[in-house]
Amino acid sequence: MAPAVQDRLPFLASPPAPPPPVRERGRNPSLAEMLRLVGAATVDPAAAADDDGSPSVFSLPLPTTPGHDAVAGGAGAVNGAGATAIIGRTVHFRLAFSSLTYSVRAKQRGRGPAGLPLQRRSDRVTAAAAVPDAHAPRTRALLDGVSGEAREGEILAVMGASGSGKSTLIDALANRISRDVLKGAVTLNGEPLTGTVLKSISAYVMQDDLLFPMLTVTETLSFAAEFRLPRALSPAKKRARVQALIDQLGLRDAANTIIGDEGHRGVSGGERRRVSIGTDIIHDPILLFLDEPTSGLDSTSAFMVVKVLRRIAESGSIVITSIHQPSQRILGLLDRLILLSGGRTVFSGPPSALLSYFAEFGFPVPDDENRAEFALDLIREFESSPTGTKPLVDFHRAWQQMHARSPGQQGSAAADQSSLVAPTTMSLKEAISASISRGKLVSGSDVAGEAASVHTYANPFWVEMKVLTKRSAINTRRMPELFLIRLAAVVVTGAILATVFFRLDQSPKGARERLGFFAFAMSTMFYTCADALPVFLNERYVFLRETAYGAYRRASYVLSNAIVSFPPLVVLSLAFAFTTFFAVGLAGGVPGFAFYTLAILASFWAGSGFVTFLSGVIPHVMIGYTVVVAILAYFLLFSGFFINRDSIPAYWIWFHYLSLIKYPFEGVLQNEFARSGECFARGAQIFDNSPLAVLPDAVKARVLASISSALGVGIGADTCVVTGRGVLHEVAVTQLGKWECLLVTMAWGFLFRILFYFSLVLGSKNKRR
């Protein structure tokens, strides 16, 4: 491969004259092509240049092949003399990007001779010619000077091998890379894109299909409509938009089928991908970014997805997508193509120009081979050569300059299109106004007033909370097995405790057993909350996708999450209370039972809040479970059961007050032992659990008489020696009353949900740095 590359290097410095064009058999224009010619409008020569004044890559005249337009977005009509008359058109939106560069710090994988860092073959594309400084941090360019443009009504596809920078370029255009580290310019109609405007007029479809499994296709799109379409739009119009989108996506036959997951059969992979696209285009965005939407699909499903994108573009949107290895049919649906290797451009133009491009480079595409596959295979071969893809990068630059000068070559195919320039573009505000007036539903736009009035969110806070609560409730209700398993665990645990601590008496032994029961019962409430950990982790990426472009506020999600999770906690609390309170023989009657139930509910509330907060901080299930179990064990250790407050070392006393189990544990102890008239040791019972317990009753009576004589207090067989409050003093539960303990436990639940909100704010920036 290397000698072949070197043999073709001389033409890079001095391009040879192009070979005479081969006259190919023409064809009559189709009706659609003639309609496009008739529908053309004005021409603005100034718009044909990029921001730096150089000719646009995509406005260059390029060779064509039969059966495909020469340049997407332009049209020509052949007059009687055979010359080409170019007719422009007004384009409302033009996204331009120039010299995009993004680098990250590379890991030190090892060092070669003389202490120089080792390089992978793919790094040779961007390696500097000079010897790097051994003390300077190594960086790797994921994007290196990438430029181009995309226009309304067209599909711009970014192609390349794995690791070429496709997804990075999409993220850069979609404002998912911090502007502090991204160099270059991204403009829409010549104006820099701000985060607020971009969120309102764009959508980003991730590579993974992130959907709620138990919702149907119609329900999924309907909830997306509630989030993204403005409140001023009537429910009937929202339903009409959903039905129209179902037809546009080709999902009519699957409209009432659930999405499904590993345990529930649902729609097919291709249908699932189209639903995922539909949730992001429900508001008919002006800009649509997609990260490999055909990945993992068979050829037919992939072609159907790209056909959907073709219809979206024709509706007046700019579609920018990364694609790995498109088929010949998919290539025919694309308007513009950028080929990347190591973050640098090796081709940019219409897919029809691939044949002439590689023919001029000296590697013509065989007639029986897919153009995309040939291009990728050739790039891989160059990447494995000593020179890397530098020859391709240099040729691409020279090829652009060569065709930029081609208008002066009269008689050539390029000269026939010398007057082809970029269409006229409006200001961004005017373009958004015109777009909405044509029927596009920009999220958050005031459809009843000024068309260009764009807001951050489409709906007020309470509407978002209502829709989120309804969606979560439906998804949860259709998976009852999750709640039933949790309920069964609580009931079984309660039944075991009820049989182990059945009918405790009021004796010193009964008092100690009550302490053990309450400690285990309250800690169980927190441990059973650990199963709430996967709930947000399963929804995490759905949440990130929806909030990235302003579907709803994070506060709305936090409150709806709390609302949906609370009713099951009430049922669990009642089930555990009824199972254990009467069987164990706890005191207090109906008021005591009510407080006991509230203490259990508060424990569930605090525990679920704690686990929910951790799910927002720790994105991995197994790590999350480990952290939850460990921290709850520490809470139980310092709760005051194993060692009371007075015996805890001073340097650990702070953990005692942070223990979530401490407060409900002390609350139920106050509820059980703080009642007047309760006695837990009478007369000779003071000898229980001591060596004197084996003495005969007559001996115990004489010992009591001696103690009475010595103390001057009469102690008989029925004299109360240890009251309930005495038990509380013995275990150092004296600082807070039971209602104060209940309020503190509930406050922990609210605090953790506030912390959960801040974890979402700090952890969902959706931007690389």
C-alpha positions in Angstrom: 0.0 0.0 0.0 2.8 2.4 0.9 4.6 2.4 -2.5 1.2 2.9 -4.3 0.6 5.9 -2.1 4.0 7.4 -2.7 3.7 6.9 -6.5 0.6 9.1 -6.5 2.0 11.8 -4.2 3.4 14.1 -6.9 0.0 15.2 -8.2 -0.8 16.6 -4.7 1.6 19.5 -5.2 0.7 20.1 -8.9 -2.6 18.7 -9.9 -2.6 17.4 -13.5 -5.1 18.5 -16.0 -8.4 16.6 -15.5 -9.1 14.0 -18.1 -11.6 14.8 -20.7 -15.1 14.0 -19.5 -16.7 10.9 -20.7 -19.9 11.7 -22.4 -22.6 9.5 -20.9 -26.1 8.9 -22.0 -28.5 11.4 -20.5 -32.0 10.9 -19.3 -35.1 13.0 -19.2 -35.6 14.9 -16.0 -38.3 13.5 -13.6 -41.4 15.4 -12.7 -40.0 16.1 -9.2 -36.8 17.5 -10.7 -38.8 19.8 -13.0 -40.9 21.0 -10.0 -37.7 21.8 -8.1 -36.5 23.9 -11.0 -39.8 25.8 -11.2 -39.8 26.4 -7.4 -36.3 28.0 -7.4 -36.0 31.6 -6.3 -33.3 34.3 -5.8 -29.5 34.1 -5.7 -27.2 35.9 -3.3 -23.6 35.6 -4.5 -22.2 36.7 -1.1 -23.8 33.7 0.6 -21.7 31.3 -1.4 -18.6 31.9 0.8 -17.9 30.6 4.2 -17.5 32.8 7.2 -13.8 33.3 6.4 -14.5 34.5 2.9 -13.3 31.3 1.2 -15.6 29.4 -1.2 -17.9 27.0 0.6 -17.0 23.4 0.3 -20.5 22.5 -0.6 -21.0 25.3 -3.1 -18.1 24.1 -5.3 -19.0 22.7 -8.7 -18.4 19.0 -8.6 -18.6 16.3 -11.2 -21.8 14.4 -11.4 -23.0 11.0 -12.3 -26.2 10.1 -14.1 -29.1 9.7 -11.9 -28.2 12.1 -9.2 -28.2 15.9 -8.8 -24.9 17.7 -9.2 -25.2 19.8 -6.1 -27.9 19.4 -3.5 -29.9 22.5 -3.0 -29.1 24.0 -6.4 -30.9 23.5 -9.7 -30.2 24.1 -13.3 -32.1 24.3 -16.5 -30.4 23.7 -19.9 -31.2 26.3 -22.5 -31.4 25.8 -26.2 -27.7 26.5 -26.8 -26.7 23.9 -24.3 -25.5 26.3 -21.6 -26.7 26.0 -18.0 -28.8 28.7 -16.5 -28.7 28.6 -12.7 -31.7 29.6 -10.7 -31.3 30.1 -7.0 -33.8 29.8 -4.2 -34.4 31.4 -0.8 -33.2 29.2 2.1 -34.6 30.1 5.5 -31.8 28.3 7.4 -28.1 27.7 6.8 -25.9 26.2 9.4 -22.2 26.9 8.8 -19.3 25.6 10.8 -15.6 26.4 10.2 -12.3 25.3 11.6 -13.8 23.2 14.4 -11.0 21.9 16.6 -11.4 19.9 19.8 -8.6 18.1 21.7 -8.5 16.0 24.8 -5.6 15.0 27.0 -4.4 11.6 25.9 -3.4 9.0 28.5 0.3 8.0 28.7 0.2 4.5 27.3 4.0 4.0 27.4 7.2 5.4 26.0 9.3 4.3 23.1 13.0 4.8 22.5 14.6 8.0 23.8 11.6 8.5 26.1 9.3 9.6 23.3 5.6 8.7 23.7 4.4 5.7 21.7 1.9 6.4 19.0 -0.9 4.4 17.7 -1.3 4.2 13.9 -4.5 6.2 14.0 -2.7 9.0 15.8 -0.3 9.5 12.9 -3.0 11.6 11.2 -2.7 14.3 13.7 0.8 13.8 15.0 3.1 16.8 14.9 6.2 16.7 12.8 8.3 18.1 15.6 9.5 16.0 18.6 7.0 16.6 21.4 8.1 18.0 24.7 8.5 15.2 27.2 7.2 17.3 30.0 4.2 18.8 28.1 0.8 17.0 28.5 -0.1 15.0 25.3 -3.3 15.9 23.6 -5.2 14.1 20.9 -7.3 16.0 18.4 -10.7 14.5 18.0 -11.6 17.3 15.6 -9.0 19.1 13.6 -10.1 22.1 11.4 -13.4 20.6 10.2 -15.6 23.0 8.1 -18.8 22.7 6.2 -22.4 23.7 6.0 -25.9 22.3 6.0 -29.0 23.8 4.6 -32.7 23.6 5.1 -34.3 20.7 3.2 -31.1 18.6 3.1 -29.4 15.7 4.9 -25.8 16.2 5.9 -24.2 12.8 6.8 -20.9 12.4 8.6 -19.2 9.2 7.8 -16.0 7.5 8.9 -14.6 4.5 10.7 -15.0 4.0 14.4 -13.0 6.6 16.3 -12.9 9.0 13.3 -14.7 11.8 15.1 -18.3 11.4 13.8 -20.1 11.6 17.1 -17.7 14.3 18.3 -18.6 16.5 15.3 -22.3 16.0 15.9 -21.9 16.9 19.5 -19.9 20.0 18.6 -22.7 21.2 16.2 -25.4 20.4 18.8 -23.7 22.5 21.5 -22.8 19.4 23.6 -19.2 20.4 23.9 -18.2 23.3 26.1 -17.4 26.4 24.1 -14.4 26.9 26.3 -12.6 23.9 24.8 -14.1 23.9 21.3 -12.3 26.1 18.8 -14.0 27.4 15.7 -17.3 28.9 14.8 -20.8 27.5 14.5 -23.4 29.9 13.1 -27.0 29.7 12.0 -27.8 32.2 9.3 -24.6 34.0 10.2 -25.5 34.4 13.8 -23.8 32.5 16.7 -26.1 29.9 18.3 -26.9 30.5 21.9 -27.9 27.6 24.2 -31.4 28.9 24.8 -32.3 29.4 21.1 -30.7 26.1 20.2 -32.7 24.1 22.8 -35.9 25.6 21.4 -35.3 25.0 17.7 -33.3 21.7 17.7 -33.5 18.1 18.8 -30.7 15.5 19.4 -31.4 11.8 18.9 -29.0 9.6 20.8 -27.6 6.4 19.5 -29.5 4.3 22.1 -33.2 4.1 22.1 -34.2 5.6 25.5 -37.9 5.0 26.0 -40.3 3.9 28.7 -40.9 0.2 28.0 -44.5 -0.1 29.1 -45.9 2.9 27.1 -47.5 2.4 23.7 -46.2 4.2 20.6 -49.1 6.6 20.7 -48.7 7.3 24.4 -44.9 7.8 24.0 -45.4 10.4 21.3 -48.4 12.0 23.1 -46.3 12.6 26.3 -43.6 14.0 24.1 -46.2 16.4 22.6 -47.3 17.5 26.0 -43.7 18.3 26.9 -42.5 20.0 23.7 -45.6 21.6 22.1 -46.7 25.0 23.5 -49.5 25.2 26.0 -51.4 27.5 23.7 -51.9 24.6 21.3 -55.2 23.0 21.9 -55.4 19.3 22.9 -57.1 18.4 19.6 -54.2 19.9 17.6 -51.7 18.1 19.7 -53.5 14.8 19.1 -53.6 15.6 15.4 -49.8 16.3 15.4 -49.2 13.0 17.1 -51.3 11.1 14.5 -49.6 12.9 11.6 -46.2 12.0 13.0 -47.2 8.4 13.4 -48.0 8.3 9.7 -44.9 10.2 8.8 -42.8 7.7 10.7 -44.6 4.7 9.2 -45.8 3.5 12.6 -49.5 3.2 12.0 -49.6 -0.6 12.4 -47.7 -0.4 15.7 -49.5 2.6 17.2 -51.1 0.7 20.0 -48.1 -1.7 20.7 -46.0 -1.1 23.8 -42.3 -0.3 23.3 -41.2 -3.3 25.3 -37.9 -4.5 26.8 -36.1 -7.7 27.6 -39.0 -9.0 29.6 -41.9 -7.6 27.6 -42.4 -8.1 23.9 -43.0 -4.9 22.0 -42.2 -3.2 18.7 -39.3 -4.2 16.4 -35.9 -2.6 16.5 -36.5 -0.4 13.4 -39.9 0.7 14.8 -38.3 1.4 18.2 -35.6 3.6 16.5 -38.3 5.5 14.6 -40.3 6.1 17.8 -37.1 7.4 19.4 -36.7 9.8 16.6 -40.3 10.8 16.8 -40.1 11.8 20.5 -37.5 14.4 19.5 -39.1 15.7 16.4 -42.6 16.0 17.8 -42.2 19.8 17.9 -41.0 19.8 14.2 -37.5 21.2 15.0 -35.5 23.3 12.6 -32.3 21.5 13.4 -32.2 17.7 13.9 -29.0 16.0 15.1 -28.8 12.2 15.1 -25.9 10.0 16.4 -25.8 6.9 14.1 -29.6 6.3 13.8 -29.0 3.2 11.7 -26.6 1.5 14.0 -27.7 -2.1 14.9 -30.4 -2.2 12.2 -30.7 -4.5 9.2 -30.5 -2.9 5.8 -34.2 -2.6 5.3 -34.9 -1.0 8.7 -31.9 1.3 8.2 -33.3 2.4 4.8 -36.7 3.1 6.3 -35.1 5.2 9.0 -33.2 7.3 6.5 -36.4 7.7 4.4 -38.1 9.1 7.5 -35.2 11.6 7.8 -35.6 12.4 4.1 -39.2 13.4 4.7 -38.2 15.4 7.8 -35.7 17.4 5.8 -38.2 18.0 3.0 -40.6 19.4 5.6 -38.2 22.3 6.1 -35.6 21.1 8.6 -31.8 20.7 8.6 -30.9 17.1 9.3 -27.3 16.3 10.4 -26.5 12.7 11.2 -23.5 10.4 11.7 -23.7 7.2 9.8 -21.2 4.3 9.8 -21.5 2.3 6.6 -24.5 3.3 4.5 -25.8 1.1 1.7 -26.1 2.3 -1.9 -29.8 3.1 -1.4 -29.1 5.2 1.7 -26.4 7.1 -0.1 -28.9 8.1 -2.8 -31.0 9.7 -0.1 -28.2 11.9 1.3 -27.5 15.5 0.0 -24.1 16.1 1.6 -21.4 13.9 2.9 -18.4 14.5 5.1 -15.8 11.7 5.4 -13.6 11.9 8.6 -10.4 10.2 9.6 -8.7 11.0 12.8 -10.8 14.1 13.2 -9.8 15.5 9.8 -11.8 15.9 6.6 -10.8 13.6 3.8 -13.9 14.3 1.6 -16.8 16.7 1.7 -19.4 17.1 -1.0 -22.4 15.3 -2.5 -22.2 11.5 -2.4 -22.4 11.5 -6.2 -18.9 13.2 -6.3 -17.3 10.2 -4.6 -16.6 8.4 -7.9 -14.8 11.4 -9.6 -13.1 12.3 -6.3 -11.4 8.9 -5.9 -10.8 8.6 -9.6 -8.8 11.8 -9.6 -7.0 10.7 -6.5 -5.9 7.6 -8.4 -8.1 5.0 -6.8 -11.2 4.7 -8.9 -14.2 3.0 -7.4 -14.9 -0.4 -9.0 -18.2 -0.6 -10.8 -19.5 -3.5 -8.6 -18.5 -2.0 -5.3 -20.4 0.2 -2.8 -18.9 3.7 -2.8 -19.1 4.1 1.0 -17.5 0.7 1.6 -14.7 1.4 -0.8 -14.1 4.8 0.8 -13.9 3.3 4.3 -11.7 0.5 3.2 -9.3 2.9 1.5 -9.2 5.1 4.5 -8.4 2.1 6.8 -5.5 1.1 4.4 -4.1 4.6 4.5 -4.4 4.7 8.3 -2.3 1.6 8.5 0.4 3.0 6.2 3.5 4.9 7.4 2.1 8.2 6.1 -1.3 7.8 7.6 -4.2 9.6 5.9 -2.2 12.7 5.3 -2.2 12.2 1.4 -6.0 12.0 1.5 -6.2 15.1 3.6 -3.8 17.0 1.4 -5.6 15.9 -1.7 -8.9 17.0 -0.4 -7.5 20.5 0.2 -6.0 20.6 -3.2 -9.2 19.2 -4.8 -11.2 22.0 -3.2 -8.8 24.7 -4.5 -8.8 23.1 -8.0 -12.6 23.1 -8.3 -12.8 26.6 -6.8 -10.8 27.8 -9.8 -12.7 25.6 -12.3 -15.3 28.3 -13.2 -12.7 29.9 -15.4 -12.3 26.7 -17.4 -14.9 27.4 -20.1 -16.5 24.4 -21.7 -16.0 22.1 -18.8 -18.7 20.6 -16.7 -17.6 22.8 -13.8 -17.9 25.9 -15.9 -21.4 25.1 -16.8 -22.2 25.6 -13.1 -20.0 28.6 -12.5 -22.9 30.7 -11.5 -24.1 28.2 -8.9 -23.9 30.0 -5.5 -25.4 29.6 -2.1 -29.1 30.6 -1.8 -30.2 33.8 0.0 -30.6 33.5 3.7 -32.6 35.6 6.1 -31.7 36.8 9.6 -32.3 34.2 12.2 -35.3 35.9 13.8 -36.9 36.4 10.4 -36.2 32.8 9.5 -37.8 31.5 12.7 -40.8 33.7 12.1 -41.2 32.5 8.5 -40.8 28.9 9.6 -43.5 29.1 12.2 -45.8 30.9 9.8 -45.4 28.0 7.4 -46.7 25.6 10.0 -43.6 24.4 11.9 -44.2 24.1 15.6 -41.2 25.4 17.4 -41.2 24.4 21.0 -42.1 27.2 23.3 -43.1 29.6 20.6 -46.1 31.8 21.1 -48.2 30.6 18.2 -50.9 33.1 19.0 -48.5 36.1 18.9 -45.1 36.9 17.6 -43.8 33.9 15.8 -40.2 34.4 16.8 -40.9 34.6 20.5 -39.0 31.6 21.8 -39.1 30.6 25.5 -37.0 28.1 27.4 -39.8 25.8 28.3 -43.1 25.1 26.5 -45.2 24.6 29.6 -45.5 26.0 33.1 -44.1 24.2 36.1 -47.4 22.6 37.3 -48.3 21.3 33.8 -44.9 19.6 33.5 -45.3 18.0 37.0 -48.8 16.8 36.0 -47.7 15.2 32.8 -44.6 13.6 34.4 -46.6 12.2 37.2 -49.2 10.7 34.8 -46.5 9.1 32.6 -44.6 7.6 35.6 -47.9 6.3 37.1 -48.9 4.6 33.8 -45.5 3.0 33.4 -45.4 1.8 37.0 -49.0 0.5 36.9 -48.2 -1.7 34.0 -45.4 -3.4 35.9 -47.2 -4.4 39.1 -44.7 -7.2 39.7 -42.2 -4.7 40.9 -44.5 -3.4 43.7 -45.8 -6.8 44.5 -42.3 -8.2 45.1 -41.5 -5.3 47.4 -44.8 -5.7 49.2 -44.2 -9.4 49.6 -40.7 -8.7 51.1 -42.2 -6.3 53.6 -45.0 -8.7 54.6 -42.7 -11.7 54.9 -40.3 -9.7 57.0 -43.1 -8.5 59.2 -44.5 -12.0 59.6 -41.0 -13.3 60.6 -40.6 -10.6 63.2 -44.2 -11.1 64.5 -43.5 -14.8 65.1 -40.1 -14.3 66.6 -41.2 -11.5 69.0 -44.7 -12.9 69.5 -46.6 -11.4 72.5 -43.8 -9.8 74.4 -44.5 -9.4 78.1 -43.7 -6.5 80.4 -40.6 -7.8 82.0 -36.9 -6.9 81.9 -36.6 -9.6 79.2 -39.6 -8.2 77.3 -38.1 -4.7 77.5 -34.8 -5.9 76.0 -36.6 -7.8 73.3 -38.7 -4.8 72.4 -35.5 -2.8 71.9 -34.2 -5.5 69.5 -37.5 -5.6 67.6 -37.6 -1.9 67.1 -34.0 -1.7 66.0 -34.4 -4.4 63.4 -37.8 -3.2 62.3 -36.7 0.4 61.7 -33.5 -0.7 59.9 -35.6 -3.0 57.7 -37.6 0.0 56.5 -34.4 1.6 55.1 -32.9 -1.6 53.7 -36.1 -2.4 51.7 -35.8 1.1 50.1 -32.6 0.0 48.4 -34.7 -1.5 45.6 -35.6 2.0 44.5 -32.0 2.5 43.4 -32.5 1.2 39.8 -35.6 3.3 39.3 -33.9 6.5 38.4 -30.9 4.7 37.0 -33.2 3.1 34.4 -34.7 6.5 33.6 -31.4 8.4 33.9 -30.6 8.7 30.2 -34.3 9.3 29.3 -34.1 12.2 31.7 -30.8 13.5 30.3 -32.2 13.3 26.7 -35.4 15.1 27.6 -33.9 17.9 29.8 -31.0 18.5 27.4 -33.3 20.4 25.1 -35.7 21.9 27.6 -38.6 19.4 27.6 -39.2 20.1 31.3 -37.6 21.5 34.4 -35.5 19.3 36.7 -37.6 20.5 39.7 -40.7 19.2 38.0 -39.1 15.7 37.6 -38.0 15.7 41.3 -41.5 16.6 42.6 -43.3 14.1 40.3 -40.8 11.4 41.3 -41.7 12.0 44.9 -45.5 12.1 44.2 -45.4 8.8 42.3 -43.3 7.1 44.9 -45.4 8.1 47.9 -48.6 6.1 47.6 -46.8 2.7 47.5 -45.0 3.8 50.7 -48.3 4.3 52.4 -49.5 0.7 51.4 -46.2 -0.8 52.6 -46.3 1.1 55.9 -49.9 -0.1 56.6 -49.0 -3.7 55.6 -46.0 -3.8 58.0 -47.8 -2.1 60.8 -50.8 -4.4 60.7 -48.5 -7.5 60.5 -46.4 -6.6 63.5 -48.1 -4.2 65.9 -50.8 -6.5 67.4 -48.8 -9.7 67.1 -45.8 -8.4 69.0 -48.2 -6.9 71.6 -47.0 -3.3 71.4 -48.6 -0.7 73.7 -50.7 2.4 73.1 -53.9 1.1 71.5 -55.2 3.1 68.4 -53.1 6.2 69.1 -50.0 4.1 69.5 -50.8 2.1 66.3 -51.3 5.4 64.4 -47.9 6.8 65.5 -46.2 3.5 64.9 -47.6 3.5 61.3 -46.5 7.2 60.8 -43.0 6.3 62.0 -42.7 3.5 59.5 -44.0 5.8 56.8 -41.5 8.5 57.7 -38.7 5.8 57.7 -39.8 4.7 54.2 -39.9 8.3 53.1 -36.4 9.2 54.4 -35.0 5.9 53.1 -36.4 6.3 49.6 -35.2 9.9 49.5 -31.7 8.8 50.6 -31.5 6.0 47.9 -32.9 8.4 45.3 -30.2 10.9 46.1 -27.5 8.3 45.8 -29.0 7.2 42.4 -28.4 10.7 41.2 -24.8 10.7 42.3 -23.8 7.1 41.5 -24.7 6.0 38.0 -23.9 2.3 38.5 -26.3 -0.2 40.1 -23.8 -2.5 41.7 -21.7 0.3 43.1 -24.9 2.0 44.3 -26.0 -1.1 46.2 -22.6 -1.5 47.8 -22.7 2.1 49.0 -26.3 1.9 50.2 -25.7 -1.2 52.2 -22.5 0.1 53.8 -23.9 3.4 54.8 -27.1 1.9 56.3 -24.9 -0.5 58.3 -23.1 2.5 59.7 -26.4 4.2 60.5 -27.6 1.1 62.4 -24.3 0.9 64.3 -24.6 4.5 65.5 -28.4 4.5 66.0 -28.1 3.9 69.8 -29.1 0.2 69.9 -25.7 -1.5 69.9 -24.1 1.3 71.9 -26.1 4.2 73.5 -25.3 7.8 73.0 -23.5 8.2 76.3 -21.0 5.5 75.4 -20.1 6.6 71.9 -16.6 8.2 71.7 -16.6 11.9 71.3 -14.9 11.8 67.9 -17.8 9.6 66.5 -20.8 11.3 68.2 -21.4 13.4 65.0 -22.3 10.2 63.1 -24.8 9.4 65.8 -26.8 12.5 64.9 -26.4 11.9 61.2 -27.8 8.4 61.5 -31.2 8.1 59.7 -32.2 5.1 61.8 -31.6 7.0 65.1 -34.7 9.2 64.9 -37.5 6.7 64.0 -35.9 4.2 66.4 -36.0 6.7 69.3 -39.5 7.8 68.2 -41.0 4.3 68.5 -39.2 3.8 71.8 -40.8 6.9 73.1 -44.2 5.7 71.8 -43.7 2.4 73.6 -42.0 3.2 76.9 -42.9 6.9 77.7 -46.4 6.1 78.9 -47.3 6.5 82.6 -48.3 3.4 84.4 -46.0 1.1 82.4 -43.8 -1.2 84.5 -41.1 -3.5 83.2 -39.6 -4.9 86.4 -41.5 -5.8 89.6 -40.1 -7.1 92.8 -38.0 -10.2 92.3 -37.8 -9.6 88.5 -34.8 -7.4 89.2 -32.8 -10.6 89.5 -33.7 -11.8 86.0 -30.7 -12.2 83.7 -28.3 -12.3 86.6 -26.6 -15.1 88.7 -29.3 -14.6 91.4 -32.1 -15.6 89.0 -31.5 -19.3 89.9 -32.2 -18.7 93.6 -35.4 -20.0 95.1 -38.3 -17.6 95.5 -38.1 -17.7 99.3 -34.4 -16.6 99.1 -35.3 -13.8 96.7 -38.0 -12.6 99.1 -35.5 -12.4 101.9 -32.9 -10.6 99.7 -35.6 -8.0 98.8 -36.5 -7.6 102.4 -32.8 -6.9 103.2 -32.6 -4.4 100.3 -35.7 -2.7 101.6 -34.4 -2.4 105.1 -31.1 -1.0 103.9 -32.7 1.6 101.6 -35.5 2.4 103.8 -38.0 1.7 101.0 -40.5 -1.0 101.0 -40.0 -3.4 98.0 -42.5 -6.2 97.7 -43.2 -8.8 95.1 -45.5 -6.5 93.2 -43.5 -3.2 93.6 -42.6 -1.5 90.3 -38.8 -1.2 90.2 -38.2 -0.2 86.5 -40.8 1.9 84.7 -40.9 2.6 80.9 -39.1 6.0 81.4 -36.5 4.2 83.3 -35.8 2.0 80.2 -35.5 5.2 78.1 -33.0 6.6 80.6 -31.1 3.4 80.5 -30.6 3.5 76.7 -30.1 7.3 76.7 -33.2 8.2 74.7 -34.0 11.5 76.4 -33.2 14.4 74.1 -36.2 14.4 71.7 -39.9 13.6 72.1 -41.6 11.2 69.8 -43.2 13.8 67.6 -39.9 15.7 67.2 -38.2 12.4 66.1 -41.0 11.9 63.6 -40.6 15.5 62.2 -36.8 15.1 61.9 -37.2 11.8 60.0 -39.6 13.4 57.6 -37.3 16.4 57.2 -34.5 14.0 56.2 -36.7 12.8 53.3 -37.3 16.3 52.1 -33.6 17.2 52.4 -32.4 14.2 50.4 -34.9 15.1 47.6 -33.5 18.7 47.5 -30.0 17.2 47.3 -31.3 14.9 44.5 -32.4 18.0 42.6 -28.9 19.6 42.9 -27.3 16.3 41.8 -29.4 16.5 38.7 -28.5 20.1 38.0 -24.7 19.4 38.5 -24.7 16.0 36.8 -26.7 16.6 33.7 -24.9 19.3 31.8 -24.8 17.1 28.7 -21.6 18.7 27.6 -18.1 17.4 27.1 -15.2 19.3 28.6 
